[in-house]
Each structure stands twice: as structure tokens, then as C-alpha cells.
Amino acid sequence: MRLGYSTNSIGDIPPLASLPLLADLGYSSLAITLDHTLLNPFSAGLAAECARWREQLKRHGMACVIETGARHLLDTQRKHEPTLVSADPDQRLRRVEFLQRAIDIAVELRADCVSLWAGIGRDAAGEETFWHRLKESLAAVVAHASARGVVLGFEPEPGMFIDTLARHGELVERMGRPAPLQLTVDIGHLECMGEWPLTERIRDVLPQICNVHLEDMRACRHEHLPLGRGDIDLRAVLGVLQAGGYAGGIHIELPRQAHAWLDTARQSAEKLLPLVRG
């Protein structure tokens, strides 16, 4: 396993400047959230920025994954909109096109995967209508990922249409089990959603996991907490991942600590490196 950090949890400095600092702390993977000022897929200077990131990742021995959860990249007023389940088909297409561009960036950076989610069902449509929207939109994303040789880590997210491991499993079945469609698992979200015992739930889905987000969390409360301040048994969780052969990134995701990101990164590394390396 590789200890990783998320750019959405880095404040005060350009994320590219964080690479040597993180590498010195023992981090070897980065979860890069595409945003207005960070590898914006719609930027005219994207090719040059990708080249800079590719060179610096290599220089500092960093793997990466591409995250697509920026709050206001596609809509400056509505958080996380539009999504794969939005009512307007043109808006769903905007999300699809964004995800396809994210896949292209993943190719440029040799990323382990592209992480994505379904979105919130905000209108009064029925369950099957939401499934239809999601399947239709996601099919185009999966096809592009397959053509470009990129893995997709689909993340169950509290409050969204796909919010649990069971719902993720249903999605995979409804999609016909396409090879690129795998799983981003957020350990805190499992705790938040009551997916207990965590070790058993993780063990059940181990073959599908391509990306891990990590923070502490209290039972049934969606609040990202620094490690050691919640209810998660970190040693047990990482032990299951390691025993199961998971070799990808374990990415710390603590956006509310971005103002103190370096201290948070240092403290997290002190807690996790013995477990990741052990």
C-alpha cells in the first residue's frame, strides 16, 4: 500500500509545491481533484500543465489518482452539479464530457484510476428513472475509460443516489460488470453509513477496490475528522486491506483541515506509516 494525500485537503500553497513536502513525510501517492486552478479540463493551458505535473510526480516518486468531486467546477452556484442523475439530459452530458476529459488527464499522468460518484437525485423522479439516467450516462464514461485503458473507481457517497456498498454492487450488476468499473472506498463513509463491521464489509469488496479515501469519522455522522478523533479502528482496517493484497493509495481526505494541512499530513503520516509499511 502507498500512503497518499488529497489535494482537496491542501491549503495556502499551490498543490504542485506540496509534492516535495509530502514526499519528505513518506507520502508516495496523491489524489488530485481537478478544479478551476488545478488541471482544469477546460483550460487552454492543460497540455503544458499536465506535462509539469507528470514530470514532478515522477521526480518525487509519486503515484496519483484523479478525483472528480470539485464542488463548483461545472456550476459556480450549485455544489457538485450537474451530475450523472440530473433531470436535464444536456446537464448530464456536461458531467459525462467532464468525466471523459478527466480520463484523458489520467492517461497523461499515468494515474491509477479516475474516481467518480453518482450525484444527488434532486427531483421527484422515481427510482427506476434515476437508475436509467445513471446507467445511460455512465455507459458513455465506461466506454471511454475502456477505450483509453483507464480504471474507474466509483465511490458510494452519503446522500447520493449510490450511497452504500450494496448500492454500488447493484450498479455494477445493472451495468453488466464492465471491467473498468471498480470501487473507490471511503473508510469514513462506511462508518457514517453504518456499514459494520467495517473489516468484514471491506473484505467482501476487496477485489473491486482501486482507490481508498481515509479520514476518521463517528458513527452515523458525515463529518471528516483527523485520525484518532473518531470511531474507526485504523489498525484493523488497514490490516484487512494489506492482508487482502491491496497495493494502491490510502489517501488522507481532510478538507476542513486544509488551513493546517502540513501539520495534519505530518500527524497522519506518523500514525499510518507504521501500519502501511508493517
Secondary structure, 3 states (H helix, E strand, C coil): CEEEEEHHHCCCCCHHHHHHHHHHHCCCEEEEECECCECCCCCCCHHHHHHHHHHHHHHCCCEEEEECCCCCCCCCCCCCCCCCCCCCHHHHHHHHHHHHHHHHHHHHHCCCCEEECCCCCCCCCCHHHHHHHHHHHHHHHHHHHHHHCCCEEECCCCCCCCCCHHHHHHHHHHCCCCCCEEEEEEHHHHHHCCCCCHHHHHHHHHHHEEEEEECECCCCCCCCECCCCCCCCHHHHHHHHHHCCCCCEEEECCHHHHHHHHHHHHHHHHHHHHHHHC
